[in-house]
Amino acid sequence: MASRAAAVPKQPRGGLEHKNGQAEGRPRRVLRDIGNLATTVHPVEGKPQNHISRPITRNFVAQLQANNPQALEKKNKKPLAEVINGGAAGGVSKVVARKAAAQKKAHDQQQKPKKVIVISPDEELKSEEEKPIVSARKSGKGSSRKTLTSILTARSKAACGLTIKPKNPIAEIDLGDVDNELAVVEYVEDMYKYYKQAEDESRVHDYIDTQPEINSKMRSILIDWLTDVHRKFELMPESLYLTINIVDRYLSMKTVPRRELQLVGISSMLIACKYEEIWAPEVNDFIKISDNAYDRGDILLMEKAILGRLEWYLTVPTPYVFLVRYIKASVPFDPEMENMVFFLAELGMVHYSTIILYCPSMIAASAVYASRCILNKHPFWTETLKQHTGYSENQLGECVKLLVGFQTEAAETKLRAVYRKFSSPDRGSVALFPPAKSLLAAAVLS
């Protein structure tokens, strides 16, 4: 302890006075100039200079840059580690580091060669459409602009052909019969596909030349008379169409004398009524309606002969099967429209040429088309009818002309059973309607 104490030299008591003396010798400064930024302070000899520390703020950095920009520029050029490790300049180091990194990144981007991409006109159009779109609300303009999503959706629909909407969309005609078990909605489409395939099997071809005693006029007289019988017995419409089908099929297979032609007719109706009706007419009723031209044995014998020739094949697609479906497809439902369709169809069934030239489904479709033209139902042929019938307007042209021609002559011909039937008020008096002018002109030209 004594040696340590001896090592420290004692200062004379007059040291204070000497210090003050030196202080008096220094130039005095104004109080307002004294501050941490004073750079002209002269160090006192023999005394270490005190380090002035102050928190580094943004204002302080701005002041440093304003007072001595060169010194600050040199300072910024120091290595990044030195700047970060500087104890007093910790805040400045972070700012300088960020600025240096940003400058270096910008310099690297400038030095990096730009890649030139050549785009096609389609890609250029796409790039223009993919630019950010300013909404009308933000821009203040009333012009409407499409979003990228709507543009891509529209292009996808255009590629798939969905943008062209049909003027007459296909209607769900079976939607109202979902709860009706008798409508068999689940199977009805398959049933009519089968009918279209099977109609050619039961369709008759030109057979009148094979009948030596019967011609087409006699056949028309028989069908006209059976139409009156059908109306007097108040039978179902299915029975009339099946009767005509049985008559034609039997005449195409068997040579029949003229005196038995009426017997073939009443026997065929007896078979059809047993197949279709709940309460079928008795044999005695047919004997009386034929003015006792045939007895009971003749009718039953002919019935057996017909069934043998046809091999009991009675489940056939007649025009009535298709008429019911096509009338339903001619939405909306109209009773007047229904009566007109049946009027034209039955007129066609009376004439031999209709049965020979056209299949049952085409006869039904042509009757619907002609009825829509006569009643001025626009459009005359809809997408729904085209879907369910399978025929276009051009395919039905010739058959439609034929039916309209029969309608024009119905009031003047001798075979007036169908005309009388549909002239009654309970049938809407549709037989009194004039034919369509456009169809009539086409029928006259043909």
C-alpha positions in Angstrom: 0.0 0.0 0.0 2.8 2.4 0.8 4.6 1.7 -2.5 1.3 2.2 -4.4 0.7 5.5 -2.6 4.2 6.6 -3.3 3.8 5.9 -7.0 1.0 8.5 -7.3 2.6 12.0 -7.4 0.9 14.6 -5.2 -0.5 17.6 -6.9 0.4 20.9 -5.4 -2.4 22.9 -3.8 -1.9 25.5 -6.3 -2.8 23.1 -9.1 -6.4 24.4 -9.0 -5.1 27.9 -9.5 -3.0 26.8 -12.4 -5.9 25.1 -14.0 -8.0 28.1 -13.6 -5.2 30.1 -15.0 -5.2 28.0 -18.1 -8.9 28.2 -18.4 -8.7 32.0 -18.2 -6.2 31.9 -21.0 -8.6 30.1 -23.4 -11.1 32.1 -25.5 -14.5 32.3 -24.0 -17.4 31.1 -26.1 -21.0 32.2 -26.2 -23.4 30.0 -24.3 -25.7 29.4 -27.2 -22.8 28.0 -29.3 -22.0 25.3 -26.7 -23.4 22.0 -27.8 -22.7 18.4 -28.7 -22.0 19.4 -32.3 -19.1 21.7 -31.4 -16.1 20.7 -33.5 -13.8 23.5 -32.4 -13.3 22.5 -28.8 -9.6 22.4 -28.0 -8.5 19.5 -25.8 -7.0 20.3 -22.5 -3.4 19.3 -22.2 -2.7 16.4 -19.8 -6.5 15.5 -19.5 -8.2 12.8 -21.6 -11.0 14.1 -23.9 -14.5 13.1 -22.9 -16.5 11.3 -25.6 -19.9 12.9 -26.1 -22.6 10.4 -26.9 -26.0 11.2 -28.1 -28.9 9.0 -29.4 -28.7 8.7 -33.2 -32.0 9.9 -34.6 -33.1 10.8 -38.1 -32.9 14.5 -37.4 -29.4 14.0 -36.1 -28.3 12.1 -39.2 -29.8 14.9 -41.3 -27.8 17.5 -39.3 -24.6 15.5 -39.8 -25.1 15.2 -43.5 -25.8 19.0 -43.8 -22.8 20.0 -41.7 -20.2 17.6 -43.1 -21.5 15.7 -46.2 -18.0 14.5 -47.1 -17.3 12.9 -43.8 -20.6 11.2 -43.8 -19.9 9.9 -47.3 -16.6 8.5 -46.2 -18.3 6.9 -43.3 -20.8 5.2 -45.5 -18.0 3.7 -47.5 -16.7 1.7 -44.5 -17.2 -2.0 -44.5 -20.6 -3.2 -43.4 -19.2 -5.1 -40.4 -17.4 -2.0 -39.1 -20.5 0.0 -39.4 -22.6 -2.6 -37.6 -20.1 -3.1 -34.9 -19.8 0.7 -34.1 -21.2 1.0 -30.6 -22.2 4.6 -30.7 -23.5 4.6 -34.3 -25.8 1.5 -34.0 -28.9 3.2 -35.3 -27.0 4.8 -38.2 -25.4 1.5 -39.1 -28.8 -0.1 -39.8 -30.0 2.7 -42.0 -26.8 2.8 -43.9 -26.8 -1.0 -44.3 -30.3 -1.0 -45.8 -29.4 1.8 -48.1 -26.2 0.1 -49.3 -28.1 -3.2 -49.9 -30.8 -1.3 -51.9 -28.1 0.4 -54.0 -26.3 -2.8 -54.6 -29.5 -4.5 -55.7 -30.4 -1.7 -58.1 -26.9 -1.8 -59.5 -27.1 -5.6 -60.1 -30.5 -5.2 -61.8 -29.0 -2.6 -64.1 -26.1 -4.7 -65.0 -28.2 -7.8 -65.6 -29.1 -8.2 -69.4 -32.7 -7.8 -70.2 -34.4 -10.8 -71.8 -36.4 -10.0 -74.9 -39.6 -12.0 -75.3 -41.4 -12.0 -78.7 -45.1 -12.5 -78.2 -47.7 -13.3 -80.8 -50.8 -11.0 -81.5 -53.0 -13.4 -79.5 -50.6 -13.3 -76.5 -50.4 -9.5 -76.8 -54.2 -9.3 -76.7 -54.2 -11.6 -73.7 -51.6 -9.5 -72.0 -53.7 -6.4 -72.6 -56.7 -8.1 -71.1 -54.7 -9.4 -68.1 -53.7 -5.8 -67.1 -55.3 -4.7 -63.9 -58.7 -3.3 -64.5 -59.8 -0.2 -62.7 -63.4 -0.5 -61.7 -65.9 2.1 -62.8 -66.5 3.2 -59.2 -62.8 4.0 -58.6 -62.2 5.6 -62.0 -65.4 7.5 -61.9 -66.2 6.6 -65.5 -69.4 4.9 -66.5 -67.7 2.6 -69.0 -68.1 -1.1 -68.1 -65.1 -3.4 -68.3 -64.9 -7.1 -68.1 -62.8 -9.0 -65.6 -60.3 -11.6 -66.5 -62.5 -14.3 -65.1 -65.5 -13.3 -67.2 -63.3 -13.2 -70.3 -61.8 -16.6 -69.8 -65.3 -18.0 -69.0 -66.7 -16.5 -72.2 -63.8 -18.0 -74.3 -64.4 -21.4 -72.7 -68.1 -21.3 -73.6 -67.3 -20.1 -77.1 -64.9 -23.0 -77.5 -67.5 -25.5 -76.3 -70.3 -23.9 -78.5 -72.3 -22.9 -75.4 -72.6 -19.2 -76.2 -75.1 -19.8 -79.0 -78.3 -20.2 -77.1 -81.2 -21.7 -79.0 -84.2 -19.5 -79.5 -86.5 -22.3 -78.5 -84.9 -24.3 -75.7 -86.1 -27.9 -75.3 -88.9 -28.1 -72.8 -89.3 -30.9 -70.2 -92.6 -32.3 -71.3 -92.7 -35.1 -68.7 -92.0 -32.8 -65.8 -95.7 -32.6 -64.8 -96.1 -36.4 -64.9 -93.4 -37.3 -62.4 -95.9 -38.4 -59.8 -98.2 -40.2 -62.3 -97.4 -43.9 -62.2 -99.3 -44.5 -65.5 -97.1 -42.0 -67.4 -94.0 -44.2 -66.7 -91.7 -41.2 -67.0 -88.7 -43.3 -66.2 -89.2 -45.5 -69.3 -91.1 -43.4 -71.8 -88.0 -42.3 -73.7 -86.8 -45.9 -74.1 -90.3 -47.0 -75.1 -90.5 -44.5 -78.0 -87.0 -45.4 -79.1 -88.3 -48.9 -79.5 -91.5 -47.8 -81.3 -89.3 -45.9 -83.8 -87.3 -49.1 -84.5 -90.3 -51.4 -84.6 -92.6 -49.3 -86.8 -91.0 -50.6 -90.0 -91.8 -54.2 -89.0 -95.5 -53.6 -88.8 -95.6 -51.1 -91.7 -97.4 -52.3 -94.9 -96.1 -51.8 -98.4 -97.9 -51.5 -101.7 -100.3 -54.5 -101.8 -103.3 -53.2 -103.8 -101.9 -54.7 -107.0 -102.0 -58.2 -105.4 -105.8 -57.9 -104.8 -107.6 -58.7 -108.0 -111.1 -57.6 -106.8 -110.1 -54.7 -104.5 -108.7 -51.3 -105.3 -107.6 -48.3 -103.3 -111.0 -46.6 -103.6 -112.7 -49.6 -102.1 -110.3 -49.6 -99.2 -111.0 -45.9 -98.6 -114.7 -46.5 -98.5 -114.2 -49.3 -96.0 -112.1 -47.1 -93.7 -114.6 -44.2 -94.0 -117.4 -46.6 -92.9 -115.4 -48.0 -90.0 -114.8 -44.4 -88.8 -118.6 -43.9 -88.6 -119.0 -47.3 -86.7 -116.2 -46.3 -84.3 -118.0 -43.0 -83.6 -121.4 -44.7 -83.0 -119.9 -47.2 -80.6 -118.1 -44.4 -78.8 -114.8 -46.3 -78.8 -111.4 -45.2 -77.8 -109.3 -43.6 -80.5 -106.6 -46.3 -80.1 -109.2 -48.9 -81.4 -109.7 -47.0 -84.7 -106.0 -46.8 -85.5 -105.4 -50.4 -84.6 -108.4 -51.5 -86.7 -106.9 -49.8 -89.8 -103.5 -51.4 -89.1 -105.0 -54.9 -88.9 -107.0 -54.4 -92.1 -104.0 -53.3 -94.1 -101.7 -56.0 -92.7 -104.2 -58.7 -93.5 -105.0 -57.4 -97.0 -101.2 -57.4 -97.7 -101.0 -61.1 -96.7 -104.2 -62.6 -98.0 -106.3 -62.2 -101.2 -109.8 -61.2 -100.2 -112.9 -61.2 -102.4 -114.9 -58.1 -102.7 -117.9 -59.5 -100.8 -115.8 -60.2 -97.8 -114.1 -56.9 -97.5 -116.7 -55.5 -95.1 -116.4 -58.8 -93.1 -112.6 -58.2 -92.8 -113.4 -54.7 -91.5 -115.8 -55.6 -88.7 -113.7 -58.6 -87.6 -110.6 -56.4 -87.4 -112.5 -53.9 -85.3 -113.7 -56.7 -83.0 -110.1 -57.8 -82.5 -109.0 -54.2 -81.8 -111.8 -53.6 -79.3 -110.9 -56.7 -77.4 -107.3 -55.5 -77.3 -107.9 -51.8 -76.4 -111.4 -51.4 -74.8 -112.6 -52.1 -71.3 -116.2 -52.9 -72.5 -115.8 -54.2 -76.1 -118.9 -54.4 -78.4 -120.4 -57.8 -78.8 -120.6 -59.8 -82.0 -124.3 -59.1 -82.3 -123.6 -55.4 -82.3 -121.4 -55.8 -85.4 -124.0 -58.0 -87.0 -126.6 -55.3 -86.6 -124.3 -52.5 -87.7 -123.5 -54.4 -90.9 -127.3 -54.8 -91.6 -127.1 -58.6 -91.1 -124.8 -59.0 -94.0 -122.9 -61.6 -92.0 -123.8 -64.0 -89.3 -122.0 -64.8 -86.0 -120.1 -67.8 -87.5 -118.8 -65.7 -90.4 -117.4 -63.0 -88.0 -115.8 -65.5 -85.6 -114.3 -67.5 -88.5 -112.8 -64.4 -90.0 -111.5 -63.3 -86.6 -109.6 -66.6 -86.3 -108.2 -66.3 -89.8 -106.9 -62.8 -89.2 -105.2 -63.6 -85.9 -103.6 -66.7 -87.6 -102.2 -64.7 -90.4 -100.9 -61.9 -88.1 -99.6 -64.5 -85.7 -101.3 -62.7 -82.9 -99.0 -59.8 -83.3 -101.1 -56.8 -82.2 -98.7 -54.7 -80.1 -97.7 -52.4 -82.9 -96.8 -48.7 -83.0 -99.7 -47.1 -84.9 -99.8 -43.4 -85.7 -101.9 -42.8 -82.5 -99.0 -43.9 -80.4 -96.8 -41.2 -81.8 -99.6 -38.6 -82.0 -100.1 -38.7 -78.2 -96.4 -38.0 -77.7 -96.0 -35.4 -80.3 -99.1 -33.4 -79.2 -97.6 -33.4 -75.7 -94.3 -32.1 -77.1 -96.2 -29.3 -78.9 -96.3 -27.1 -75.7 -98.3 -25.4 -74.4 -101.2 -27.8 -74.5 -104.2 -26.6 -76.5 -107.5 -28.7 -77.0 -108.1 -27.0 -80.4 -104.6 -28.0 -81.4 -105.2 -31.6 -80.4 -108.5 -31.9 -82.4 -106.9 -30.4 -85.5 -104.0 -33.0 -85.3 -106.4 -35.9 -85.0 -108.5 -34.5 -87.8 -105.6 -34.4 -90.2 -104.2 -37.7 -89.1 -107.5 -39.5 -89.6 -107.9 -37.8 -93.0 -104.6 -39.3 -94.0 -105.5 -42.8 -92.7 -108.5 -42.9 -95.0 -106.4 -42.5 -98.1 -104.3 -45.5 -99.2 -101.4 -43.3 -100.5 -100.6 -42.0 -97.0 -100.3 -45.4 -95.5 -98.0 -46.7 -98.3 -95.7 -43.7 -98.6 -95.1 -42.7 -95.0 -94.4 -44.4 -91.8 -96.6 -43.8 -88.7 -94.2 -41.5 -86.9 -93.9 -39.2 -90.0 -97.7 -39.1 -90.4 -98.0 -38.0 -86.8 -95.3 -35.4 -87.0 -96.7 -34.0 -90.2 -100.1 -33.7 -88.7 -98.7 -31.7 -85.8 -96.7 -29.5 -88.1 -99.7 -28.8 -90.4 -101.9 -28.1 -87.4 -99.5 -25.5 -86.0 -99.4 -23.8 -89.4 -103.2 -23.8 -89.7 -103.7 -22.4 -86.2 -100.8 -20.0 -86.7 -98.7 -21.3 -83.8 -95.3 -19.7 -84.0 -92.8 -21.1 -84.4 -94.2 -23.8 -86.6 -91.5 -26.3 -85.6 -89.8 -26.0 -82.2 -86.6 -27.6 -80.9 -88.7 -29.6 -78.5 -90.7 -31.1 -81.4 -87.5 -31.7 -83.4 -86.0 -33.5 -80.4 -88.9 -35.8 -79.7 -90.0 -36.5 -83.3 -86.6 -36.8 -84.8 -87.7 -35.0 -87.9 -86.8 -31.5 -89.3 -89.2 -29.2 -91.3 -87.6 -30.2 -94.6 -88.2 -33.9 -94.0 -91.9 -33.4 -93.3 -92.5 -31.2 -96.3 -94.1 -33.7 -98.7 -96.2 -35.5 -96.2 -97.5 -32.1 -94.9 -98.5 -31.1 -98.4 -100.4 -34.4 -98.8 -102.4 -33.9 -95.6 -103.3 -30.3 -96.4 -104.5 -31.4 -99.8 -106.8 -33.9 -98.1 -108.1 -31.1 -95.8 -108.9 -28.9 -98.8 -111.0 -31.6 -100.5 -112.6 -32.9 -97.3 -115.8 -30.8 -97.6 -116.4 -31.8 -101.2 -115.5 -35.5 -101.3 -118.1 -38.3 -100.9 -116.0 -39.8 -98.0 -117.2 -37.3 -95.3 -117.2 -39.4 -92.1 -114.0 -37.8 -90.8 -115.2 -34.3 -91.9 -118.6 -34.7 -90.1 -116.9 -36.1 -87.0 -114.6 -33.1 -86.6 -117.2 -30.5 -87.7 -119.2 -31.1 -84.5 -118.9 -28.7 -81.6 -117.6 -31.4 -79.2 -114.5 -31.6 -81.5 -114.1 -27.8 -81.7 -115.4 -27.7 -85.3 -111.8 -27.8 -86.5 -112.8 -29.3 -89.9 -114.3 -25.9 -90.7 -111.0 -24.1 -90.3 -109.4 -22.9 -93.6 -106.1 -24.5 -94.5 -102.9 -22.5 -94.1 -102.3 -20.4 -97.2 -98.6 -21.1 -97.5 -99.2 -24.9 -97.2 -102.1 -24.7 -99.5 -100.0 -23.0 -102.2 -97.3 -25.7 -101.8 -100.0 -28.4 -102.0 -101.5 -27.0 -105.2 -98.0 -26.7 -106.9 -97.2 -30.3 -106.0 
